[in-house]
């Protein structure tokens, strides 16, 4: 049925539910998994009167974010090992989360994406957007969403 499943995580409790169920699906299908965490880049725009941030500080902050993301996908890999599921832990750097998820699925030849939706409505959805909705709209492979 499915050979390789991409499981996108953001480290939230709801995302952990998607991870757990995505690994269970992979176990049932005999599929391998690509565990993905997308890390945004540090914002570099400057506002009138704002203090510029030193480039070394930006590199240090981005490294902290990347290291934390790597720890999250490594935890998914450990969970997969306990269930005899082969998991590749991947961290992507991008400000365009949904596009990074879709690109990673294509790059790693995944045939399904598993992710969570926080179910924001009204003004929160307008302001924060919906990465899951974007993936659903633009993905050419099936997307399984947990809420």
N, C-alpha and C positions, 0 to 999 in steps of 0.2 A: 504494500500500500504506500507508505511513506518511507523513504530511504534516509533522508537527512532533514532534521527539523531545527529551525532557528528559534531559540527562545530568547526574547528580548527582556531584559530586566532593568529596573531602575532602583532596586533595593527596597522598595516599599512593601508593606504587608500584602497588599493586593498583588503586586508583582511576584512575591514569593509563592502565592497561591498558583499563579500561572506557571511558575517554575516547577512546582511539585506536580501539577497535572500534566505539564508538557513532558516531564521525565517519565511519568506513568504511561503516557501515550507512546513515547519512544520505546519503552519496555515492551508494550503490547505489540507494536509494529516491528520490533527488531531494528529500529532506526538508530542512527547516530545523531548527536545533537551538537549544534553550535550555540554556545551561550554567549550572548552579546550584551555589552553595556556601552552606551554612547555617552561620551564625555564632551561637554561643550568647551569651546575655547574661551579663554579669559577675555571679557569685553575690553576693547582697546579704544573706545571712543572717549574723547575728552570734552567736557562741558566747560563753558565760560566760568572761570574762577576755580575750576577743579584742579586738584593736584595730580600731576602725571605720576604713574606708577613705574618704578624702575623695571627695566626688562628682566633683570635677574630675579626680582620678586615675582614677576609674571611666570617665569619658567618654574620657580619653586612651587607656586600655587598650582600650576597646571600639572606638575609632577605629583603633587599630593593628590589631586583629583584622579589622575591616572592610576596611581598606586592603590587608592581606595577602590576604584572600579575593578582593577585586576583582582583584588582580594574578593570582591563580590562574585565575579565569574569563576574564580578558582573554587569558591564555596559551592557553586553549582556543579563544577566538575567533580568535586568530592562526593556530593550527593549522587551524582550519576554513577560513580565508581561503586557505591554501595548497592546500586540497583543493576549492576552489570551493563551500564549504558556508556558508550564511548562519547565523551564530551570534549569539544575543543573550546577553550576559553579565549574569547576575543574582546578586545577593547578598541573602539573606534573613536576618533576625535572629529567632531563635527558640530556646528551650530544648527544644522538641519537634521534633527533627530530622525524623522520619518524617512527621509531620503537615505540616511545612513543605514537604517534597518533594511530597507529594500535593496540597497547596493550590497550590503553584506550577504543577504540571502542569495542574490545573484552570484556574487563572487565565490561563495562556498557551495554553490549548486544545491541549495536547499529547495525542497518541494513543499514546505509548509512553514508558516510563521506562527508562533504562539506568543501572545503578549497580553497585558492587562489593560483595561480601560478604567479610569478613575470615575467615569460617569459624570463629569462636570456639566452643569446646566446653566443657562442664563448668562449673566455677566461674567461669571468665572470662566465659562467656556470661550466666550468672546475674547477675554483678556489673555487667558492662558493657552487657548487653542486646544486642539485635540490631535496629538501625534498618532493615536490609534486610528482615528477617522481618516487621517491622511494616508496611512498605510493601507487601510481597507480600500480606499478609493483608487490608489495607484499601484497596488501590488498585482502582479500577474500570476501569483500562486495563492493557494488558499491561506486564509488568516483565521486562526482560532483565538477568540477574545474572551478573557475571563473578567468578570465584574464582581 
